[in-house]
């Protein structure tokens, strides 16, 4: 799924302001918040998977060297 085209665009399209005043600024603020949230979630997921990746790497290296 393309985060930009399928998720962020839908969320941004729902942002409105009274009379459209400051709409660009409001949408940019929402976009920034979404990107930071997604980046933090992805970073945490990768950090959490590191021990499993390291273990798999060790197992593969042992099998290859034998």
PDB file of N, H, CA, C and O in Angstrom:
ATOM      1  N   UNK A   1       0.853  -1.175   0.000  1.00  0.00           N
ATOM      2  CA  UNK A   1       0.000   0.000   0.000  1.00  0.00           C
ATOM      3  C   UNK A   1       0.899   1.239   0.000  1.00  0.00           C
ATOM      4  O   UNK A   1       1.887   1.306   0.732  1.00  0.00           O
ATOM      5  N   UNK A   2       0.556   2.166  -0.793  1.00  0.00           N
ATOM      6  H   UNK A   2      -0.246   2.112  -1.388  1.00  0.00           H
ATOM      7  CA  UNK A   2       1.307   3.411  -0.860  1.00  0.00           C
ATOM      8  C   UNK A   2       0.755   4.369   0.186  1.00  0.00           C
ATOM      9  O   UNK A   2      -0.350   4.893   0.048  1.00  0.00           O
ATOM     10  N   UNK A   3       1.537   4.584   1.227  1.00  0.00           N
ATOM     11  H   UNK A   3       2.434   4.158   1.340  1.00  0.00           H
ATOM     12  CA  UNK A   3       1.099   5.417   2.343  1.00  0.00           C
ATOM     13  C   UNK A   3       0.674   6.802   1.878  1.00  0.00           C
ATOM     14  O   UNK A   3      -0.356   7.318   2.314  1.00  0.00           O
ATOM     15  N   UNK A   4       1.456   7.400   1.001  1.00  0.00           N
ATOM     16  H   UNK A   4       2.292   6.982   0.647  1.00  0.00           H
ATOM     17  CA  UNK A   4       1.158   8.761   0.538  1.00  0.00           C
ATOM     18  C   UNK A   4      -0.160   8.821  -0.227  1.00  0.00           C
ATOM     19  O   UNK A   4      -1.005   9.669   0.060  1.00  0.00           O
ATOM     20  N   UNK A   5      -0.342   7.926  -1.199  1.00  0.00           N
ATOM     21  H   UNK A   5       0.344   7.238  -1.432  1.00  0.00           H
ATOM     22  CA  UNK A   5      -1.520   7.994  -2.064  1.00  0.00           C
ATOM     23  C   UNK A   5      -2.784   7.472  -1.405  1.00  0.00           C
ATOM     24  O   UNK A   5      -3.863   8.018  -1.636  1.00  0.00           O
ATOM     25  N   UNK A   6      -2.679   6.429  -0.592  1.00  0.00           N
ATOM     26  H   UNK A   6      -1.802   5.986  -0.405  1.00  0.00           H
ATOM     27  CA  UNK A   6      -3.878   5.775  -0.095  1.00  0.00           C
ATOM     28  C   UNK A   6      -4.282   6.162   1.317  1.00  0.00           C
ATOM     29  O   UNK A   6      -5.459   6.057   1.662  1.00  0.00           O
ATOM     30  N   UNK A   7      -3.363   6.595   2.124  1.00  0.00           N
ATOM     31  H   UNK A   7      -2.407   6.679   1.843  1.00  0.00           H
ATOM     32  CA  UNK A   7      -3.705   6.897   3.517  1.00  0.00           C
ATOM     33  C   UNK A   7      -3.618   8.393   3.797  1.00  0.00           C
ATOM     34  O   UNK A   7      -4.601   9.021   4.191  1.00  0.00           O
ATOM     35  N   UNK A   8      -2.445   8.949   3.592  1.00  0.00           N
ATOM     36  H   UNK A   8      -1.646   8.439   3.273  1.00  0.00           H
ATOM     37  CA  UNK A   8      -2.248  10.355   3.944  1.00  0.00           C
ATOM     38  C   UNK A   8      -3.188  11.258   3.145  1.00  0.00           C
ATOM     39  O   UNK A   8      -3.760  12.197   3.700  1.00  0.00           O
ATOM     40  N   UNK A   9      -3.353  10.987   1.855  1.00  0.00           N
ATOM     41  H   UNK A   9      -2.889  10.225   1.404  1.00  0.00           H
ATOM     42  CA  UNK A   9      -4.235  11.831   1.036  1.00  0.00           C
ATOM     43  C   UNK A   9      -5.661  11.815   1.576  1.00  0.00           C
ATOM     44  O   UNK A   9      -6.316  12.857   1.631  1.00  0.00           O
ATOM     45  N   UNK A  10      -6.149  10.632   1.978  1.00  0.00           N
ATOM     46  H   UNK A  10      -5.618   9.786   1.934  1.00  0.00           H
ATOM     47  CA  UNK A  10      -7.506  10.542   2.521  1.00  0.00           C
ATOM     48  C   UNK A  10      -7.646  11.333   3.818  1.00  0.00           C
ATOM     49  O   UNK A  10      -8.647  12.017   4.033  1.00  0.00           O
ATOM     50  N   UNK A  11      -6.650  11.236   4.666  1.00  0.00           N
ATOM     51  H   UNK A  11      -5.837  10.681   4.491  1.00  0.00           H
ATOM     52  CA  UNK A  11      -6.696  11.963   5.936  1.00  0.00           C
ATOM     53  C   UNK A  11      -6.628  13.465   5.689  1.00  0.00           C
ATOM     54  O   UNK A  11      -7.409  14.227   6.259  1.00  0.00           O
ATOM     55  N   UNK A  12      -5.692  13.891   4.838  1.00  0.00           N
ATOM     56  H   UNK A  12      -5.057  13.272   4.375  1.00  0.00           H
ATOM     57  CA  UNK A  12      -5.532  15.317   4.540  1.00  0.00           C
ATOM     58  C   UNK A  12      -6.802  15.896   3.935  1.00  0.00           C
ATOM     59  O   UNK A  12      -7.157  17.041   4.216  1.00  0.00           O
ATOM     60  N   UNK A  13      -7.486  15.119   3.110  1.00  0.00           N
ATOM     61  H   UNK A  13      -7.198  14.190   2.882  1.00  0.00           H
ATOM     62  CA  UNK A  13      -8.702  15.629   2.467  1.00  0.00           C
ATOM     63  C   UNK A  13      -9.812  15.904   3.479  1.00  0.00           C
ATOM     64  O   UNK A  13     -10.734  16.672   3.204  1.00  0.00           O
ATOM     65  N   UNK A  14      -9.719  15.274   4.648  1.00  0.00           N
ATOM     66  H   UNK A  14      -8.970  14.651   4.871  1.00  0.00           H
ATOM     67  CA  UNK A  14     -10.733  15.495   5.691  1.00  0.00           C
ATOM     68  C   UNK A  14     -10.437  16.720   6.562  1.00  0.00           C
ATOM     69  O   UNK A  14     -11.286  17.147   7.345  1.00  0.00           O
ATOM     70  N   UNK A  15      -9.245  17.277   6.426  1.00  0.00           N
ATOM     71  H   UNK A  15      -8.556  16.930   5.790  1.00  0.00           H
ATOM     72  CA  UNK A  15      -8.886  18.449   7.232  1.00  0.00           C
ATOM     73  C   UNK A  15      -9.558  19.673   6.639  1.00  0.00           C
ATOM     74  O   UNK A  15      -9.417  19.955   5.449  1.00  0.00           O
ATOM     75  N   UNK A  16     -10.278  20.389   7.460  1.00  0.00           N
ATOM     76  H   UNK A  16     -10.393  20.160   8.427  1.00  0.00           H
ATOM     77  CA  UNK A  16     -10.902  21.623   7.000  1.00  0.00           C
ATOM     78  C   UNK A  16     -10.776  22.680   8.092  1.00  0.00           C
ATOM     79  O   UNK A  16     -10.593  22.367   9.268  1.00  0.00           O
ATOM     80  N   UNK A  17     -10.876  23.911   7.682  1.00  0.00           N
ATOM     81  H   UNK A  17     -11.024  24.166   6.727  1.00  0.00           H
ATOM     82  CA  UNK A  17     -10.818  25.016   8.631  1.00  0.00           C
ATOM     83  C   UNK A  17     -11.987  25.952   8.335  1.00  0.00           C
ATOM     84  O   UNK A  17     -12.495  25.955   7.214  1.00  0.00           O
ATOM     85  N   UNK A  18     -12.415  26.731   9.297  1.00  0.00           N
ATOM     86  H   UNK A  18     -12.002  26.729  10.207  1.00  0.00           H
ATOM     87  CA  UNK A  18     -13.524  27.650   9.049  1.00  0.00           C
ATOM     88  C   UNK A  18     -13.210  28.603   7.885  1.00  0.00           C
ATOM     89  O   UNK A  18     -12.237  29.356   7.931  1.00  0.00           O
ATOM     90  N   UNK A  19     -14.026  28.556   6.874  1.00  0.00           N
ATOM     91  H   UNK A  19     -14.816  27.944   6.837  1.00  0.00           H
ATOM     92  CA  UNK A  19     -13.843  29.436   5.729  1.00  0.00           C
ATOM     93  C   UNK A  19     -12.610  29.130   4.902  1.00  0.00           C
ATOM     94  O   UNK A  19     -12.248  29.913   4.023  1.00  0.00           O
ATOM     95  N   UNK A  20     -11.957  28.004   5.166  1.00  0.00           N
ATOM     96  H   UNK A  20     -12.251  27.368   5.880  1.00  0.00           H
ATOM     97  CA  UNK A  20     -10.756  27.646   4.415  1.00  0.00           C
ATOM     98  C   UNK A  20      -9.529  28.442   4.815  1.00  0.00           C
ATOM     99  O   UNK A  20      -8.481  28.339   4.176  1.00  0.00           O
ATOM    100  N   UNK A  21      -9.654  29.236   5.872  1.00  0.00           N
ATOM    101  H   UNK A  21     -10.505  29.320   6.391  1.00  0.00           H
ATOM    102  CA  UNK A  21      -8.526  30.061   6.328  1.00  0.00           C
ATOM    103  C   UNK A  21      -7.471  29.157   6.945  1.00  0.00           C
ATOM    104  O   UNK A  21      -7.771  28.373   7.845  1.00  0.00           O
ATOM    105  N   UNK A  22      -6.245  29.264   6.470  1.00  0.00           N
ATOM    106  H   UNK A  22      -6.002  29.902   5.739  1.00  0.00           H
ATOM    107  CA  UNK A  22      -5.140  28.489   7.028  1.00  0.00           C
ATOM    108  C   UNK A  22      -5.185  27.014   6.675  1.00  0.00           C
ATOM    109  O   UNK A  22      -4.542  26.199   7.336  1.00  0.00           O
ATOM    110  N   UNK A  23      -5.936  26.660   5.641  1.00  0.00           N
ATOM    111  H   UNK A  23      -6.459  27.322   5.104  1.00  0.00           H
ATOM    112  CA  UNK A  23      -6.089  25.242   5.302  1.00  0.00           C
ATOM    113  C   UNK A  23      -4.752  24.598   4.938  1.00  0.00           C
ATOM    114  O   UNK A  23      -4.482  23.464   5.333  1.00  0.00           O
ATOM    115  N   UNK A  24      -3.924  25.309   4.197  1.00  0.00           N
ATOM    116  H   UNK A  24      -4.143  26.230   3.876  1.00  0.00           H
ATOM    117  CA  UNK A  24      -2.629  24.745   3.806  1.00  0.00           C
ATOM    118  C   UNK A  24      -1.767  24.504   5.028  1.00  0.00           C
ATOM    119  O   UNK A  24      -1.127  23.458   5.139  1.00  0.00           O
ATOM    120  N   UNK A  25      -1.741  25.449   5.939  1.00  0.00           N
ATOM    121  H   UNK A  25      -2.261  26.299   5.849  1.00  0.00           H
ATOM    122  CA  UNK A  25      -0.953  25.306   7.154  1.00  0.00           C
ATOM    123  C   UNK A  25      -1.479  24.146   8.008  1.00  0.00           C
ATOM    124  O   UNK A  25      -0.694  23.379   8.564  1.00  0.00           O
ATOM    125  N   UNK A  26      -2.790  24.021   8.109  1.00  0.00           N
ATOM    126  H   UNK A  26      -3.427  24.645   7.657  1.00  0.00           H
ATOM    127  CA  UNK A  26      -3.385  22.940   8.895  1.00  0.00           C
ATOM    128  C   UNK A  26      -3.063  21.583   8.266  1.00  0.00           C
ATOM    129  O   UNK A  26      -2.717  20.637   8.973  1.00  0.00           O
ATOM    130  N   UNK A  27      -3.176  21.489   6.945  1.00  0.00           N
ATOM    131  H   UNK A  27      -3.457  22.258   6.371  1.00  0.00           H
ATOM    132  CA  UNK A  27      -2.876  20.226   6.266  1.00  0.00           C
ATOM    133  C   UNK A  27      -1.399  19.871   6.382  1.00  0.00           C
ATOM    134  O   UNK A  27      -1.053  18.703   6.555  1.00  0.00           O
ATOM    135  N   UNK A  28      -0.538  20.861   6.288  1.00  0.00           N
ATOM    136  H   UNK A  28      -0.819  21.810   6.148  1.00  0.00           H
ATOM    137  CA  UNK A  28       0.901  20.595   6.454  1.00  0.00           C
ATOM    138  C   UNK A  28       1.209  20.105   7.861  1.00  0.00           C
ATOM    139  O   UNK A  28       2.039  19.214   8.043  1.00  0.00           O
ATOM    140  N   UNK A  29       0.541  20.687   8.865  1.00  0.00           N
ATOM    141  H   UNK A  29      -0.134  21.411   8.717  1.00  0.00           H
ATOM    142  CA  UNK A  29       0.756  20.256  10.244  1.00  0.00           C
ATOM    143  C   UNK A  29       0.294  18.808  10.430  1.00  0.00           C
ATOM    144  O   UNK A  29       0.969  18.021  11.095  1.00  0.00           O
ATOM    145  N   UNK A  30      -0.848  18.458   9.846  1.00  0.00           N
ATOM    146  H   UNK A  30      -1.396  19.097   9.305  1.00  0.00           H
ATOM    147  CA  UNK A  30      -1.349  17.084   9.941  1.00  0.00           C
ATOM    148  C   UNK A  30      -0.402  16.126   9.225  1.00  0.00           C
ATOM    149  O   UNK A  30      -0.087  15.054   9.741  1.00  0.00           O
ATOM    150  N   UNK A  31       0.050  16.518   8.030  1.00  0.00           N
ATOM    151  H   UNK A  31      -0.206  17.389   7.611  1.00  0.00           H
ATOM    152  CA  UNK A  31       0.988  15.676   7.277  1.00  0.00           C
ATOM    153  C   UNK A  31       2.263  15.442   8.089  1.00  0.00           C
ATOM    154  O   UNK A  31       2.741  14.311   8.176  1.00  0.00           O
ATOM    155  N   UNK A  32       2.812  16.490   8.677  1.00  0.00           N
ATOM    156  H   UNK A  32       2.424  17.409   8.606  1.00  0.00           H
ATOM    157  CA  UNK A  32       4.030  16.373   9.485  1.00  0.00           C
ATOM    158  C   UNK A  32       3.818  15.418  10.651  1.00  0.00           C
ATOM    159  O   UNK A  32       4.669  14.574  10.930  1.00  0.00           O
ATOM    160  N   UNK A  33       2.691  15.550  11.327  1.00  0.00           N
ATOM    161  H   UNK A  33       2.000  16.236  11.101  1.00  0.00           H
ATOM    162  CA  UNK A  33       2.383  14.674  12.458  1.00  0.00           C
ATOM    163  C   UNK A  33       2.253  13.219  12.006  1.00  0.00           C
ATOM    164  O   UNK A  33       2.752  12.318  12.680  1.00  0.00           O
ATOM    165  N   UNK A  34       1.594  12.985  10.885  1.00  0.00           N
ATOM    166  H   UNK A  34       1.189  13.717  10.338  1.00  0.00           H
ATOM    167  CA  UNK A  34       1.446  11.616  10.372  1.00  0.00           C
ATOM    168  C   UNK A  34       2.791  11.006  10.015  1.00  0.00           C
ATOM    169  O   UNK A  34       3.054   9.847  10.335  1.00  0.00           O
ATOM    170  N   UNK A  35       3.637  11.775   9.358  1.00  0.00           N
ATOM    171  H   UNK A  35       3.422  12.717   9.098  1.00  0.00           H
ATOM    172  CA  UNK A  35       4.950  11.264   8.962  1.00  0.00           C
ATOM    173  C   UNK A  35       5.784  10.937  10.201  1.00  0.00           C
ATOM    174  O   UNK A  35       6.428   9.889  10.258  1.00  0.00           O
ATOM    175  N   UNK A  36       5.772  11.823  11.183  1.00  0.00           N
ATOM    176  H   UNK A  36       5.249  12.674  11.137  1.00  0.00           H
ATOM    177  CA  UNK A  36       6.536  11.560  12.416  1.00  0.00           C
ATOM    178  C   UNK A  36       6.012  10.323  13.137  1.00  0.00           C
ATOM    179  O   UNK A  36       6.797   9.517  13.637  1.00  0.00           O
ATOM    180  N   UNK A  37       4.704  10.171  13.192  1.00  0.00           N
ATOM    181  H   UNK A  37       4.067  10.826  12.786  1.00  0.00           H
ATOM    182  CA  UNK A  37       4.106   9.012  13.855  1.00  0.00           C
ATOM    183  C   UNK A  37       4.480   7.717  13.136  1.00  0.00           C
ATOM    184  O   UNK A  37       4.870   6.736  13.769  1.00  0.00           O
ATOM    185  N   UNK A  38       4.359   7.723  11.817  1.00  0.00           N
ATOM    186  H   UNK A  38       4.043   8.520  11.302  1.00  0.00           H
ATOM    187  CA  UNK A  38       4.706   6.527  11.035  1.00  0.00           C
ATOM    188  C   UNK A  38       6.196   6.210  11.140  1.00  0.00           C
ATOM    189  O   UNK A  38       6.579   5.047  11.262  1.00  0.00           O
ATOM    190  N   UNK A  39       7.030   7.240  11.093  1.00  0.00           N
ATOM    191  H   UNK A  39       6.719   8.185  10.994  1.00  0.00           H
ATOM    192  CA  UNK A  39       8.475   7.023  11.197  1.00  0.00           C
ATOM    193  C   UNK A  39       8.836   6.424  12.553  1.00  0.00           C
ATOM    194  O   UNK A  39       9.669   5.522  12.635  1.00  0.00           O
ATOM    195  N   UNK A  40       8.212   6.922  13.608  1.00  0.00           N
ATOM    196  H   UNK A  40       7.535   7.655  13.541  1.00  0.00           H
ATOM    197  CA  UNK A  40       8.485   6.400  14.946  1.00  0.00           C
ATOM    198  C   UNK A  40       8.030   4.949  15.064  1.00  0.00           C
ATOM    199  O   UNK A  40       8.729   4.122  15.649  1.00  0.00           O
ATOM    200  N   UNK A  41       6.864   4.641  14.510  1.00  0.00           N
ATOM    201  H   UNK A  41       6.296   5.312  14.035  1.00  0.00           H
ATOM    202  CA  UNK A  41       6.356   3.270  14.564  1.00  0.00           C
ATOM    203  C   UNK A  41       7.268   2.315  13.788  1.00  0.00           C
ATOM    204  O   UNK A  41       7.565   1.216  14.256  1.00  0.00           O
ATOM    205  N   UNK A  42       7.705   2.737  12.616  1.00  0.00           N
ATOM    206  H   UNK A  42       7.464   3.630  12.236  1.00  0.00           H
ATOM    207  CA  UNK A  42       8.598   1.893  11.808  1.00  0.00           C
ATOM    208  C   UNK A  42       9.941   1.695  12.499  1.00  0.00           C
ATOM    209  O   UNK A  42      10.485   0.591  12.506  1.00  0.00           O
ATOM    210  N   UNK A  43      10.464   2.749  13.070  1.00  0.00           N
ATOM    211  H   UNK A  43      10.022   3.645  13.064  1.00  0.00           H
ATOM    212  CA  UNK A  43      11.740   2.665  13.774  1.00  0.00           C
ATOM    213  C   UNK A  43      11.651   1.690  14.941  1.00  0.00           C
ATOM    214  O   UNK A  43      12.552   0.879  15.152  1.00  0.00           O
ATOM    215  N   UNK A  44      10.570   1.774  15.689  1.00  0.00           N
ATOM    216  H   UNK A  44       9.838   2.433  15.518  1.00  0.00           H
ATOM    217  CA  UNK A  44      10.372   0.871  16.823  1.00  0.00           C
ATOM    218  C   UNK A  44      10.226  -0.578  16.360  1.00  0.00           C
ATOM    219  O   UNK A  44      10.760  -1.493  16.987  1.00  0.00           O
ATOM    220  N   UNK A  45       9.506  -0.778  15.268  1.00  0.00           N
ATOM    221  H   UNK A  45       9.073  -0.035  14.759  1.00  0.00           H
ATOM    222  CA  UNK A  45       9.332  -2.138  14.745  1.00  0.00           C
ATOM    223  C   UNK A  45      10.669  -2.727  14.312  1.00  0.00           C
ATOM    224  O   UNK A  45      10.960  -3.885  14.609  1.00  0.00           O
ATOM    225  N   UNK A  46      11.487  -1.939  13.610  1.00  0.00           N
ATOM    226  H   UNK A  46      11.250  -0.998  13.369  1.00  0.00           H
ATOM    227  CA  UNK A  46      12.801  -2.429  13.181  1.00  0.00           C
ATOM    228  C   UNK A  46      13.693  -2.719  14.385  1.00  0.00           C
ATOM    229  O   UNK A  46      14.387  -3.735  14.419  1.00  0.00           O
ATOM    230  N   UNK A  47      13.672  -1.828  15.365  1.00  0.00           N
ATOM    231  H   UNK A  47      13.108  -1.003  15.337  1.00  0.00           H
ATOM    232  CA  UNK A  47      14.494  -2.041  16.565  1.00  0.00           C
ATOM    233  C   UNK A  47      14.045  -3.310  17.299  1.00  0.00           C
ATOM    234  O   UNK A  47      14.874  -4.060  17.814  1.00  0.00           O
ATOM    235  N   UNK A  48      12.739  -3.543  17.342  1.00  0.00           N
ATOM    236  H   UNK A  48      12.065  -2.933  16.923  1.00  0.00           H
ATOM    237  CA  UNK A  48      12.217  -4.731  18.011  1.00  0.00           C
ATOM    238  C   UNK A  48      12.559  -6.014  17.276  1.00  0.00           C
ATOM    239  O   UNK A  48      12.668  -7.074  17.893  1.00  0.00           O
ATOM    240  N   UNK A  49      12.727  -5.930  15.978  1.00  0.00           N
ATOM    241  H   UNK A  49      12.639  -5.069  15.476  1.00  0.00           H
ATOM    242  CA  UNK A  49      13.029  -7.135  15.202  1.00  0.00           C
ATOM    243  C   UNK A  49      14.523  -7.434  15.130  1.00  0.00           C
ATOM    244  O   UNK A  49      14.913  -8.506  14.667  1.00  0.00           O
ATOM    245  N   UNK A  50      15.356  -6.515  15.575  1.00  0.00           N
ATOM    246  H   UNK A  50      15.040  -5.644  15.951  1.00  0.00           H
ATOM    247  CA  UNK A  50      16.798  -6.691  15.474  1.00  0.00           C
ATOM    248  C   UNK A  50      17.294  -7.968  16.152  1.00  0.00           C
ATOM    249  O   UNK A  50      18.090  -8.682  15.541  1.00  0.00           O
ATOM    250  N   UNK A  51      16.879  -8.298  17.369  1.00  0.00           N
ATOM    251  H   UNK A  51      16.233  -7.718  17.866  1.00  0.00           H
ATOM    252  CA  UNK A  51      17.367  -9.543  17.986  1.00  0.00           C
ATOM    253  C   UNK A  51      17.048 -10.790  17.145  1.00  0.00           C
ATOM    254  O   UNK A  51      17.876 -11.694  17.042  1.00  0.00           O
ATOM    255  N   UNK A  52      15.861 -10.838  16.551  1.00  0.00           N
ATOM    256  H   UNK A  52      15.187 -10.104  16.634  1.00  0.00           H
ATOM    257  CA  UNK A  52      15.501 -11.993  15.718  1.00  0.00           C
ATOM    258  C   UNK A  52      16.356 -12.028  14.455  1.00  0.00           C
ATOM    259  O   UNK A  52      16.781 -13.097  14.017  1.00  0.00           O
ATOM    260  N   UNK A  53      16.603 -10.874  13.882  1.00  0.00           N
ATOM    261  H   UNK A  53      16.258 -10.006  14.238  1.00  0.00           H
ATOM    262  CA  UNK A  53      17.448 -10.810  12.682  1.00  0.00           C
ATOM    263  C   UNK A  53      18.869 -11.245  13.017  1.00  0.00           C
ATOM    264  O   UNK A  53      19.486 -11.999  12.264  1.00  0.00           O
ATOM    265  N   UNK A  54      19.385 -10.773  14.141  1.00  0.00           N
ATOM    266  H   UNK A  54      18.885 -10.161  14.753  1.00  0.00           H
ATOM    267  CA  UNK A  54      20.738 -11.151  14.554  1.00  0.00           C
ATOM    268  C   UNK A  54      20.834 -12.660  14.792  1.00  0.00           C
ATOM    269  O   UNK A  54      21.828 -13.284  14.418  1.00  0.00           O
ATOM    270  N   UNK A  55      19.821 -13.240  15.403  1.00  0.00           N
ATOM    271  H   UNK A  55      19.014 -12.734  15.707  1.00  0.00           H
ATOM    272  CA  UNK A  55      19.809 -14.679  15.648  1.00  0.00           C
ATOM    273  C   UNK A  55      19.787 -15.444  14.326  1.00  0.00           C
ATOM    274  O   UNK A  55      20.535 -16.404  14.145  1.00  0.00           O
ATOM    275  N   UNK A  56      18.939 -15.020  13.419  1.00  0.00           N
ATOM    276  H   UNK A  56      18.331 -14.240  13.566  1.00  0.00           H
ATOM    277  CA  UNK A  56      18.866 -15.685  12.109  1.00  0.00           C
ATOM    278  C   UNK A  56      20.195 -15.573  11.382  1.00  0.00           C
ATOM    279  O   UNK A  56      20.632 -16.529  10.742  1.00  0.00           O
ATOM    280  N   UNK A  57      20.837 -14.428  11.471  1.00  0.00           N
ATOM    281  H   UNK A  57      20.482 -13.651  11.991  1.00  0.00           H
ATOM    282  CA  UNK A  57      22.139 -14.227  10.830  1.00  0.00           C
ATOM    283  C   UNK A  57      23.157 -15.209  11.400  1.00  0.00           C
ATOM    284  O   UNK A  57      23.928 -15.816  10.656  1.00  0.00           O
ATOM    285  N   UNK A  58      23.157 -15.361  12.716  1.00  0.00           N
ATOM    286  H   UNK A  58      22.531 -14.868  13.320  1.00  0.00           H
ATOM    287  CA  UNK A  58      24.091 -16.273  13.374  1.00  0.00           C
ATOM    288  C   UNK A  58      23.855 -17.714  12.925  1.00  0.00           C
ATOM    289  O   UNK A  58      24.807 -18.441  12.643  1.00  0.00           O
ATOM    290  N   UNK A  59      22.606 -18.121  12.859  1.00  0.00           N
ATOM    291  H   UNK A  59      21.832 -17.531  13.088  1.00  0.00           H
ATOM    292  CA  UNK A  59      22.267 -19.484  12.445  1.00  0.00           C
ATOM    293  C   UNK A  59      22.712 -19.716  11.005  1.00  0.00           C
ATOM    294  O   UNK A  59      23.295 -20.756  10.697  1.00  0.00           O
ATOM    295  N   UNK A  60      22.443 -18.764  10.127  1.00  0.00           N
ATOM    296  H   UNK A  60      21.969 -17.920  10.377  1.00  0.00           H
ATOM    297  CA  UNK A  60      22.832 -18.922   8.716  1.00  0.00           C
ATOM    298  C   UNK A  60      24.361 -18.976   8.591  1.00  0.00           C
ATOM    299  O   UNK A  60      24.890 -19.801   7.845  1.00  0.00           O
ATOM    300  N   UNK A  61      25.063 -18.113   9.307  1.00  0.00           N
ATOM    301  H   UNK A  61      24.633 -17.444   9.913  1.00  0.00           H
ATOM    302  CA  UNK A  61      26.527 -18.115   9.251  1.00  0.00           C
ATOM    303  C   UNK A  61      27.090 -19.443   9.735  1.00  0.00           C
ATOM    304  O   UNK A  61      28.045 -19.960   9.155  1.00  0.00           O
ATOM    305  N   UNK A  62      26.504 -20.000  10.799  1.00  0.00           N
ATOM    306  H   UNK A  62      25.729 -19.579  11.269  1.00  0.00           H
ATOM    307  CA  UNK A  62      26.966 -21.293  11.319  1.00  0.00           C
ATOM    308  C   UNK A  62      26.734 -22.399  10.310  1.00  0.00           C
ATOM    309  O   UNK A  62      27.603 -23.251  10.123  1.00  0.00           O
ATOM    310  N   UNK A  63      25.575 -22.407   9.649  1.00  0.00           N
ATOM    311  H   UNK A  63      24.869 -21.715   9.801  1.00  0.00           H
ATOM    312  CA  UNK A  63      25.257 -23.431   8.655  1.00  0.00           C
ATOM    313  C   UNK A  63      26.171 -23.327   7.448  1.00  0.00           C
ATOM    314  O   UNK A  63      26.589 -24.344   6.893  1.00  0.00           O
ATOM    315  N   UNK A  64      26.484 -22.110   7.040  1.00  0.00           N
ATOM    316  H   UNK A  64      26.144 -21.284   7.491  1.00  0.00           H
ATOM    317  CA  UNK A  64      27.342 -21.909   5.874  1.00  0.00           C
ATOM    318  C   UNK A  64      28.778 -22.328   6.163  1.00  0.00           C
ATOM    319  O   UNK A  64      29.455 -22.893   5.304  1.00  0.00           O
ATOM    320  N   UNK A  65      29.232 -22.048   7.370  1.00  0.00           N
ATOM    321  H   UNK A  65      28.683 -21.589   8.068  1.00  0.00           H
ATOM    322  CA  UNK A  65      30.635 -22.367   7.700  1.00  0.00           C
ATOM    323  C   UNK A  65      30.852 -23.854   7.952  1.00  0.00           C
ATOM    324  O   UNK A  65      31.995 -24.309   7.918  1.00  0.00           O
ATOM    325  N   UNK A  66      29.802 -24.626   8.202  1.00  0.00           N
ATOM    326  H   UNK A  66      28.873 -24.257   8.229  1.00  0.00           H
ATOM    327  CA  UNK A  66      29.933 -26.074   8.462  1.00  0.00           C
ATOM    328  C   UNK A  66      30.012 -26.862   7.207  1.00  0.00           C
ATOM    329  O   UNK A  66      30.124 -28.087   7.253  1.00  0.00           O
TER     330      UNK A  66
END
